[in-house]
Amino acid sequence: MKDLIEALNARDLSTDLDAVARRVSDGEVPAGPAKVITLTRTYRAAIDDVWDALTSAERLPRWFLPVSGDLTLGGRYAFEGNAGGVVRECEPPRRFVVTWEMGPAGPRDSSLVEVRLADDDGATRLTLEHRAQVPPEMWDQFGPGAVGVGWDGALLGLATHLAGLTKSATDDEIAAHPAIMEFNRASAAAWGAAHEAAGAEPATVRANVAATTDFYVPQG
């Protein structure tokens, strides 16, 4: 197997970025009105393999993060150093919905991630939809890029895993790689374009993209 860092030195990540369709919209969660971001990408892998990569506690750390807890319907899970939540719906190998909690859970679900898989002529089309009530000050500062760049990185990680690449470097080492830093810059800009396509003012988009880029690719 080829090492991920070795592959990053040769891989053109703009191809991975362009492989994702992004959309920004308004929606609902049980707690009320929500912001929605949607990502769609097709992988050259069988649907059962993609499903297993997304739901196996043994495979998730290879491309995303170590996970603990119960990944079955109704179970509570936690990703190391990141979000946790509850598995609300699960329809193998086509669809699951989980709560996505960055802090203590509220009385009603305010952040949900839904993943849908579909056969696509031997490949698998993945659609990830994150519906969340976002604090107004956070949305005003970052727009959809605050979470969108992170999900772009997750879909990139899944692509490298399905391609057989091994993740031997630490997450910090991967984040500091020049190719990943450029990927994050381009991802922030791509989410800005999706936000503007959804009706956001160009000046607002420019400010959001700048703030998101500074967050994911800090200077100095």
KOLFILUM-244083 format. One record per residue: x, y, z of N, C-alpha, C, O, CB in turn. Coordinates in steps of 0.05 Angstrom, whole numbers, padded with zeros to 5 digits, always signed. Glycine has a CB too. Layout:
REM KOLFILUM-244083
XYZXYZXYZXYZXYZ;...
***
This chain:
REM KOLFILUM-244083
+00017-00024+00000+00000+00000+00000+00017+00025+00000+00039+00026+00012-00019+00000+00024;+00008+00045-00014+00023+00071-00015+00016+00088+00009-00007+00089+00017+00017+00085-00041;+00036+00102+00019+00031+00119+00042+00017+00145+00033+00023+00156+00012+00057+00126+00057;+00000+00156+00050-00015+00180+00044+00003+00204+00038-00001+00218+00018-00035+00186+00066;+00022+00209+00055+00040+00232+00052+00055+00229+00025+00058+00249+00011+00060+00234+00075;+00065+00205+00019+00078+00201-00007+00059+00207-00030+00067+00220-00050+00088+00172-00009;+00034+00199-00027+00015+00205-00048+00009+00234-00051+00005+00244-00073-00011+00189-00043;+00008+00248-00028+00002+00277-00029+00023+00292-00044+00018+00313-00056-00001+00288-00001;+00048+00282-00043+00069+00296-00057+00066+00294-00088+00077+00310-00103+00096+00283-00050;+00049+00275-00097+00046+00272-00126+00017+00276-00135+00012+00281-00159+00054+00244-00134;-00002+00276-00117-00031+00277-00124-00040+00306-00129-00032+00324-00114-00048+00264-00103;-00055+00310-00149-00067+00336-00155-00094+00337-00141-00114+00326-00150-00070+00342-00186;-00095+00351-00118-00119+00351-00102-00141+00368-00113-00164+00367-00104-00113+00360-00074;-00135+00384-00133-00156+00400-00146-00176+00381-00160-00200+00388-00162-00144+00419-00167;-00167+00358-00168-00185+00338-00180-00206+00329-00159-00229+00326-00165-00170+00314-00192;-00196+00324-00135-00214+00315-00113-00233+00338-00106-00257+00333-00101-00198+00307-00088;-00223+00362-00106-00241+00385-00100-00262+00388-00121-00286+00392-00114-00224+00411-00098;-00255+00385-00146-00275+00389-00167-00294+00365-00169-00315+00368-00182-00260+00392-00194;-00287+00343-00157-00305+00320-00157-00330+00323-00139-00348+00306-00141-00290+00295-00149;-00330+00343-00123-00352+00348-00104-00370+00370-00113-00361+00391-00120-00340+00354-00076;-00396+00364-00113-00416+00385-00118-00425+00395-00090-00431+00379-00072-00441+00374-00134;-00427+00422-00087-00434+00434-00062-00459+00451-00065-00463+00465-00085-00410+00451-00051;-00475+00451-00044-00500+00467-00044-00504+00478-00016-00500+00464+00004-00524+00451-00054;-00514+00503-00015-00521+00516+00011-00550+00523+00009-00560+00534-00011-00503+00542+00016;-00565+00517+00030-00594+00523+00030-00604+00526+00059-00589+00523+00078-00610+00500+00016;-00629+00532+00062-00643+00533+00088-00660+00508+00091-00669+00497+00071-00660+00559+00090;-00663+00500+00116-00678+00476+00121-00689+00475+00150-00691+00496+00163-00662+00451+00116;-00694+00451+00159-00705+00447+00186-00692+00424+00200-00683+00405+00187-00735+00443+00184;-00690+00426+00226-00683+00404+00244-00705+00403+00265-00721+00422+00267-00654+00408+00257;-00706+00382+00281-00727+00381+00302-00728+00406+00320-00749+00413+00330-00724+00357+00319;-00705+00419+00324-00704+00443+00341-00714+00468+00327-00719+00488+00340-00675+00447+00350;-00717+00467+00300-00727+00491+00286-00712+00496+00260-00700+00478+00249-00725+00515+00304;-00713+00521+00250-00699+00529+00225-00669+00523+00227-00657+00526+00248-00704+00558+00219;-00658+00516+00204-00629+00508+00204-00616+00516+00178-00630+00521+00157-00626+00478+00208;-00590+00518+00178-00574+00521+00154-00567+00493+00144-00562+00475+00160-00548+00539+00160;-00565+00490+00118-00560+00464+00106-00537+00466+00087-00537+00483+00069-00585+00453+00093;-00517+00448+00089-00497+00445+00068-00499+00417+00058-00503+00398+00073-00469+00452+00079;-00495+00414+00032-00497+00387+00019-00473+00383+00001-00466+00400-00015-00524+00385+00003;-00461+00360+00004-00438+00352-00013-00445+00326-00027-00456+00308-00014-00412+00349+00004;-00438+00324-00052-00443+00299-00067-00417+00292-00083-00406+00309-00096-00467+00302-00087;-00409+00267-00080-00386+00257-00095-00389+00228-00102-00402+00213-00087-00360+00261-00078;-00379+00220-00125-00380+00192-00133-00353+00179-00130-00332+00190-00138-00390+00190-00162;-00353+00155-00117-00329+00140-00112-00329+00114-00130-00349+00102-00134-00326+00132-00082;-00305+00107-00139-00302+00083-00155-00299+00059-00136-00278+00048-00134-00278+00085-00174;-00320+00053-00122-00321+00031-00103-00349+00021-00100-00368+00036-00105-00309+00040-00075;-00352-00004-00093-00378-00016-00090-00392-00004-00065-00379+00004-00046-00376-00047-00087;-00419-00003-00066-00434+00010-00045-00429-00004-00018-00428+00010+00002-00464+00009-00052;-00426-00030-00018-00422-00044+00008-00395-00036+00020-00392-00034+00044-00423-00074+00004;-00375-00032+00003-00348-00024+00013-00349+00004+00024-00338+00010+00045-00327-00026-00010;-00363+00022+00010-00365+00050+00020-00380+00050+00046-00373+00064+00065-00379+00068-00001;-00402+00036+00047-00418+00034+00072-00401+00024+00095-00402+00036+00117-00443+00016+00069;-00385+00004+00091-00369-00007+00112-00348+00013+00121-00342+00015+00145-00355-00033+00103;-00336+00027+00102-00316+00048+00109-00328+00070+00126-00314+00081+00143-00303+00060+00084;-00353+00075+00122-00367+00097+00137-00377+00088+00164-00382+00105+00181-00390+00107+00120;-00381+00062+00168-00395+00053+00192-00379+00034+00209-00388+00025+00230-00421+00040+00184;-00355+00027+00200-00338+00007+00215-00320+00022+00235-00304+00039+00227-00322-00010+00196;-00322+00015+00260-00304+00027+00280-00275+00021+00275-00257+00035+00284-00312+00019+00308;-00270-00001+00261-00242-00009+00255-00232+00007+00231-00208+00013+00230-00241-00039+00249;-00249+00014+00212-00240+00029+00188-00241+00059+00191-00225+00073+00178-00256+00020+00164;-00259+00070+00206-00262+00099+00208-00236+00113+00216-00230+00134+00205-00283+00105+00229;-00220+00103+00235-00195+00117+00242-00175+00118+00219-00156+00134+00219-00182+00104+00266;-00178+00100+00199-00158+00100+00177-00161+00124+00159-00142+00132+00146-00162+00075+00161;-00185+00136+00159-00188+00159+00141-00201+00183+00155-00201+00205+00144-00205+00151+00117;-00213+00179+00179-00226+00201+00193-00214+00204+00220-00193+00216+00224-00256+00197+00194;-00227+00194+00241-00218+00196+00268-00225+00171+00284-00244+00157+00277-00230+00221+00282;-00210+00165+00305-00218+00143+00323-00246+00148+00334-00253+00171+00341-00197+00139+00346;-00261+00127+00336-00289+00129+00346-00294+00109+00368-00283+00087+00367-00309+00125+00323;-00309+00117+00387-00317+00100+00409-00347+00100+00412-00361+00117+00401-00303+00108+00436;-00357+00081+00428-00386+00079+00433-00399+00059+00416-00387+00039+00407-00398+00107+00428;-00425+00063+00411-00442+00044+00397-00451+00056+00371-00465+00076+00370-00467+00037+00415;-00444+00043+00349-00450+00053+00322-00476+00041+00311-00481+00044+00287-00427+00048+00303;-00491+00027+00327-00516+00015+00318-00539+00034+00323-00536+00054+00337-00521-00012+00332;-00562+00028+00312-00586+00045+00314-00592+00051+00343-00595+00033+00360-00610+00032+00301;-00594+00077+00350-00600+00085+00377-00575+00088+00395-00577+00098+00417-00618+00067+00390;-00552+00080+00385-00528+00081+00401-00515+00109+00401-00520+00125+00383-00508+00061+00390;-00500+00114+00422-00485+00139+00425-00456+00134+00418-00444+00115+00428-00488+00151+00453;-00445+00152+00401-00417+00149+00392-00402+00175+00398-00414+00196+00405-00416+00143+00362;-00376+00174+00396-00359+00198+00399-00334+00195+00382-00320+00175+00384-00352+00203+00429;-00328+00216+00366-00303+00217+00351-00282+00232+00368-00288+00253+00380-00307+00231+00324;-00259+00220+00370-00238+00231+00387-00231+00260+00379-00224+00265+00357-00213+00214+00386;-00234+00279+00399-00227+00306+00394-00246+00321+00376-00240+00343+00366-00200+00308+00383;-00270+00309+00371-00289+00322+00352-00317+00318+00362-00322+00318+00386-00285+00310+00323;-00335+00313+00344-00364+00312+00351-00371+00284+00361-00356+00264+00357-00381+00319+00327;-00394+00283+00373-00407+00258+00381-00437+00260+00376-00446+00280+00366-00401+00251+00411;-00451+00239+00383-00480+00241+00379-00493+00214+00382-00483+00195+00394-00486+00253+00352;-00517+00212+00369-00534+00188+00371-00541+00180+00343-00548+00197+00326-00559+00193+00388;-00541+00154+00338-00550+00143+00312-00581+00143+00312-00593+00127+00325-00539+00114+00306;-00592+00161+00296-00622+00164+00296-00635+00146+00276-00657+00135+00282-00629+00193+00289;-00623+00142+00253-00635+00125+00232-00612+00110+00218-00590+00120+00216-00651+00142+00211;-00618+00085+00210-00598+00069+00197-00611+00048+00178-00626+00031+00187-00580+00054+00218;-00605+00051+00153-00616+00033+00132-00594+00022+00114-00590+00032+00092-00638+00049+00115;-00579+00002+00124-00556-00008+00109-00565-00019+00082-00587-00031+00080-00541-00030+00125;-00549-00016+00061-00525+00001+00059-00531+00028+00045-00514+00037+00030-00503-00014+00045;-00553+00040+00051-00563+00063+00035-00563+00089+00050-00559+00110+00038-00589+00057+00025;-00568+00089+00076-00573+00114+00089-00570+00112+00119-00577+00092+00131-00602+00124+00083;-00559+00133+00131-00560+00136+00160-00562+00165+00168-00554+00183+00152-00535+00123+00173;-00572+00170+00191-00575+00197+00203-00564+00197+00231-00572+00179+00247-00604+00208+00202;-00546+00215+00238-00536+00217+00265-00538+00246+00274-00537+00265+00258-00506+00208+00266;-00541+00250+00300-00538+00277+00311-00508+00283+00311-00491+00265+00314-00550+00279+00340;-00502+00309+00309-00474+00318+00307-00469+00339+00328-00474+00363+00323-00466+00328+00278;-00461+00331+00352-00460+00348+00375-00431+00356+00381-00414+00339+00387-00473+00335+00399;-00425+00382+00380-00398+00392+00386-00396+00399+00416-00374+00404+00426-00391+00417+00370;-00418+00398+00430-00419+00404+00459-00441+00388+00471-00450+00368+00459-00422+00434+00464;-00451+00396+00495-00473+00381+00507-00498+00381+00489-00504+00402+00477-00480+00394+00534;-00511+00359+00488-00535+00357+00471-00558+00374+00483-00561+00375+00507-00544+00328+00468;-00573+00387+00466-00596+00403+00475-00620+00385+00479-00619+00361+00474-00602+00425+00456;-00642+00397+00487-00667+00381+00491-00678+00370+00465-00693+00350+00466-00688+00398+00505;-00672+00383+00442-00681+00373+00416-00658+00373+00397-00639+00389+00400-00705+00389+00405;-00658+00356+00377-00636+00354+00359-00634+00380+00343-00653+00390+00331-00640+00331+00339;-00610+00393+00345-00605+00418+00331-00584+00415+00309-00579+00435+00294-00597+00439+00351;-00571+00392+00307-00551+00388+00286-00552+00358+00278-00547+00340+00294-00523+00395+00297;-00558+00354+00252-00560+00327+00242-00543+00323+00217-00542+00341+00200-00590+00320+00236;-00531+00300+00214-00516+00293+00190-00530+00269+00178-00533+00248+00191-00486+00287+00196;-00537+00271+00153-00550+00249+00138-00531+00241+00115-00522+00259+00100-00578+00256+00128;-00526+00216+00112-00509+00206+00090-00526+00186+00074-00539+00168+00085-00483+00192+00100;-00527+00190+00048-00542+00173+00030-00523+00162+00009-00506+00176-00002-00566+00188+00016;-00526+00136+00003-00509+00123-00017-00528+00111-00039-00550+00102-00033-00492+00100-00004;-00518+00113-00064-00533+00102-00086-00514+00090-00106-00492+00100-00111-00550+00124-00100;-00523+00067-00118-00507+00055-00139-00506+00074-00163-00526+00087-00170-00520+00027-00148;-00482+00075-00176-00479+00092-00199-00462+00077-00220-00438+00083-00223-00465+00120-00191;-00475+00059-00233-00461+00043-00254-00436+00030-00244-00415+00032-00257-00455+00061-00278;-00438+00016-00222-00415+00003-00210-00400+00019-00190-00384+00008-00174-00397-00006-00232;-00403+00045-00191-00391+00063-00171-00412+00069-00150-00434+00059-00150-00379+00089-00184;-00405+00087-00131-00423+00095-00109-00425+00125-00107-00404+00138-00104-00415+00082-00082;-00449+00135-00109-00453+00164-00106-00460+00169-00077-00480+00158-00066-00475+00175-00125;-00444+00186-00064-00448+00193-00036-00459+00221-00034-00448+00239-00046-00422+00190-00019;-00480+00225-00018-00490+00251-00012-00490+00255+00018-00502+00240+00033-00519+00255-00024;-00477+00276+00027-00475+00283+00055-00489+00309+00060-00483+00329+00047-00446+00284+00066;-00509+00309+00077-00524+00333+00084-00522+00339+00113-00529+00323+00130-00554+00330+00075;-00512+00363+00120-00509+00372+00148-00529+00394+00152-00526+00416+00141-00480+00381+00154;-00549+00389+00169-00570+00409+00176-00565+00417+00205-00565+00400+00223-00598+00397+00172;-00562+00443+00210-00555+00451+00237-00565+00480+00243-00566+00497+00225-00524+00450+00242;-00572+00484+00268-00577+00511+00277-00550+00523+00284-00537+00515+00304-00596+00511+00302;-00541+00543+00269-00515+00555+00272-00518+00582+00286-00535+00598+00279-00501+00559+00245;-00502+00587+00307-00503+00614+00320-00500+00636+00299-00482+00635+00283-00482+00616+00342;-00518+00656+00300-00517+00677+00279-00490+00690+00276-00481+00696+00254-00537+00698+00285;-00476+00694+00298-00450+00707+00297-00429+00690+00282-00412+00700+00269-00440+00714+00325;-00432+00663+00285-00414+00645+00271-00420+00645+00241-00401+00646+00225-00416+00616+00283;-00445+00643+00234-00453+00643+00206-00445+00670+00193-00435+00670+00170-00483+00639+00203;-00449+00692+00207-00442+00718+00196-00412+00720+00191-00403+00733+00172-00451+00740+00215;-00396+00707+00208-00367+00709+00205-00356+00690+00184-00339+00697+00167-00353+00704+00231;-00366+00665+00184-00354+00644+00168-00371+00635+00145-00361+00624+00125-00346+00621+00185;-00398+00638+00147-00415+00626+00127-00413+00595+00128-00407+00584+00148-00408+00636+00099;-00418+00582+00105-00419+00553+00105-00391+00540+00106-00389+00516+00112-00432+00543+00080;-00370+00555+00101-00343+00544+00101-00334+00533+00128-00316+00516+00129-00324+00564+00092;-00345+00543+00150-00336+00535+00176-00338+00504+00179-00320+00492+00191-00353+00548+00198;-00360+00493+00169-00362+00463+00170-00357+00451+00143-00349+00428+00141-00390+00455+00180;-00362+00466+00122-00358+00456+00095-00330+00447+00089-00326+00426+00076-00367+00476+00075;-00310+00462+00097-00282+00455+00092-00276+00429+00106-00262+00411+00095-00263+00477+00101;-00286+00426+00131-00281+00401+00145-00293+00377+00131-00280+00356+00130-00292+00403+00173;-00317+00380+00121-00330+00358+00106-00316+00352+00080-00314+00329+00072-00359+00363+00101;-00306+00373+00066-00289+00368+00043-00265+00351+00049-00258+00332+00035-00280+00395+00030;-00252+00357+00072-00229+00342+00080-00237+00313+00087-00221+00295+00081-00217+00354+00105;-00260+00309+00098-00269+00282+00105-00274+00266+00079-00266+00243+00077-00295+00283+00122;-00287+00278+00059-00291+00264+00034-00265+00258+00019-00263+00237+00006-00310+00280+00016;-00246+00276+00022-00219+00271+00011-00207+00247+00025-00195+00229+00013-00201+00296+00013;-00208+00247+00052-00197+00225+00067-00210+00198+00059-00196+00178+00057-00201+00229+00097;-00236+00198+00055-00250+00174+00047-00239+00165+00019-00236+00141+00015-00280+00178+00046;-00235+00184+00001-00225+00177-00025-00198+00164-00024-00192+00144-00038-00224+00202-00043;-00180+00175-00007-00153+00163-00005-00154+00135+00008-00139+00117+00000-00135+00181+00012;-00172+00132+00027-00175+00106+00040-00185+00085+00020-00175+00063+00018-00194+00107+00064;-00206+00092+00005-00217+00073-00015-00197+00067-00037-00199+00046-00050-00243+00085-00027;-00178+00085-00041-00157+00080-00061-00134+00063-00050-00115+00057-00065-00146+00107-00071;-00136+00056-00025-00116+00039-00013-00092+00052+00000-00072+00039+00006-00106+00020-00033;-00094+00079+00004-00072+00093+00016-00072+00090+00046-00094+00089+00058-00072+00123+00008;-00049+00089+00059-00048+00085+00088-00041+00112+00101-00025+00128+00091-00026+00064+00095;-00054+00117+00124-00050+00142+00139-00031+00137+00162-00040+00130+00184-00077+00154+00149;-00005+00140+00157+00015+00135+00178+00023+00161+00192+00031+00160+00215+00040+00123+00166;+00019+00184+00180+00026+00210+00192+00004+00218+00212-00019+00208+00211+00030+00232+00171;+00011+00236+00230-00009+00246+00249-00028+00266+00234-00021+00276+00212+00004+00260+00273;-00051+00272+00246-00069+00291+00234-00056+00318+00232-00061+00332+00212-00095+00293+00251;-00040+00326+00251-00026+00352+00250-00007+00353+00227-00004+00373+00213-00012+00358+00277;+00008+00331+00223+00027+00330+00201+00012+00331+00174+00022+00344+00155+00044+00305+00202;-00010+00318+00172-00026+00319+00147-00036+00347+00142-00035+00357+00120-00049+00298+00148;-00047+00360+00163-00058+00387+00161-00037+00407+00152-00044+00427+00139-00071+00395+00187;-00012+00402+00160+00010+00421+00154+00022+00416+00126+00039+00432+00117+00031+00420+00175;+00014+00395+00113+00025+00389+00086+00017+00411+00067-00007+00418+00066+00017+00361+00077;+00035+00421+00050+00028+00442+00031+00004+00436+00013-00012+00454+00007+00052+00449+00014;+00002+00411+00005-00021+00403-00012-00047+00406+00002-00067+00414-00009-00017+00375-00023;-00047+00398+00028-00072+00400+00044-00079+00430+00050-00102+00437+00049-00070+00384+00070;-00058+00445+00055-00063+00474+00060-00075+00487+00036-00094+00503+00038-00037+00488+00068;-00065+00481+00012-00076+00492-00013-00104+00481-00018-00122+00496-00027-00058+00486-00036;-00109+00456-00011-00135+00444-00013-00155+00459+00004-00178+00465-00005-00135+00414-00006;-00148+00465+00028-00166+00480+00047-00171+00508+00037-00194+00518+00039-00153+00480+00075;-00151+00521+00026-00156+00548+00014-00176+00546-00009-00195+00562-00010-00130+00560+00004;-00172+00527-00026-00190+00524-00049-00218+00515-00040-00238+00523-00052-00179+00504-00069;-00220+00499-00019-00246+00490-00009-00261+00514+00003-00285+00517-00002-00242+00469+00013;-00247+00532+00017-00260+00555+00028-00272+00572+00005-00295+00582+00007-00241+00572+00045;-00257+00575-00016-00266+00590-00039-00290+00577-00053-00309+00590-00062-00244+00594-00060;-00289+00550-00054-00311+00535-00067-00337+00538-00051-00358+00540-00062-00304+00506-00069;-00334+00538-00024-00358+00542-00008-00368+00571-00010-00392+00576-00009-00353+00536+00021;-00350+00590-00015-00358+00617-00020-00375+00619-00046-00395+00632-00047-00335+00636-00022;-00366+00604-00066-00380+00604-00092-00408+00591-00088-00428+00601-00099-00365+00589-00113;-00410+00570-00073-00436+00557-00068-00454+00576-00052-00478+00577-00057-00432+00531-00053;-00443+00591-00033-00458+00609-00017-00469+00632-00035-00492+00640-00032-00441+00621+00006;-00452+00642-00052-00461+00664-00070-00482+00654-00089-00501+00668-00096-00437+00675-00086;-00479+00629-00099-00499+00617-00116-00526+00614-00102-00547+00614-00115-00490+00590-00126;-00525+00612-00075-00550+00610-00060-00562+00637-00053-00583+00638-00040-00545+00595-00034;-00549+00659-00062-00560+00686-00058-00546+00704-00039-00555+00726-00035-00587+00683-00049;-00523+00695-00028-00508+00712-00010-00495+00736-00025-00488+00733-00048-00486+00696+00006;-00492+00758-00011-00480+00782-00024-00450+00777-00028-00437+00765-00011-00484+00806-00006;-00439+00785-00051-00411+00781-00056-00392+00791-00035-00372+00778-00028-00403+00794-00083;-00398+00814-00023-00380+00825-00002-00380+00807+00022-00360+00803+00035-00389+00854+00005;-00404+00797+00029-00406+00779+00052-00390+00753+00046-00377+00743+00064-00436+00772+00058;-00393+00743+00022-00379+00719+00015-00348+00723+00017-00334+00705+00027-00386+00710-00014;-00338+00745+00007-00310+00750+00008-00300+00750+00037-00279+00739+00043-00303+00777-00006;-00315+00763+00054-00307+00764+00083-00308+00736+00095-00291+00729+00111-00326+00784+00098;-00329+00721+00089-00331+00694+00099-00308+00676+00090-00296+00661+00106-00358+00681+00090;-00301+00678+00065-00279+00662+00054-00253+00669+00067-00237+00651+00074-00277+00666+00023;-00248+00695+00071-00224+00703+00084-00222+00693+00113-00201+00683+00121-00222+00734+00084;-00244+00694+00128-00244+00685+00155-00241+00654+00157-00226+00644+00174-00270+00693+00169;-00254+00640+00138-00252+00611+00138-00223+00603+00131-00212+00584+00143-00271+00599+00118;-00211+00616+00111-00184+00609+00103-00165+00615+00126-00147+00598+00131-00176+00626+00078;-00168+00637+00140-00150+00643+00163-00153+00622+00185-00134+00616+00199-00157+00671+00174;-00177+00611+00188-00181+00591+00209-00168+00564+00202-00154+00552+00218-00212+00586+00213;-00171+00555+00177-00160+00529+00169-00131+00531+00160-00116+00511+00162-00177+00518+00146;-00122+00554+00150-00095+00557+00141-00084+00582+00155-00079+00602+00141-00093+00559+00110;-00079+00581+00181-00069+00605+00195-00042+00614+00185-00025+00598+00179-00068+00600+00225;-00038+00640+00184-00013+00651+00175+00007+00652+00198-00001+00656+00221-00017+00679+00163;+00032+00649+00191+00053+00650+00213+00053+00625+00227+00068+00621+00246+00049+00673+00232;
***
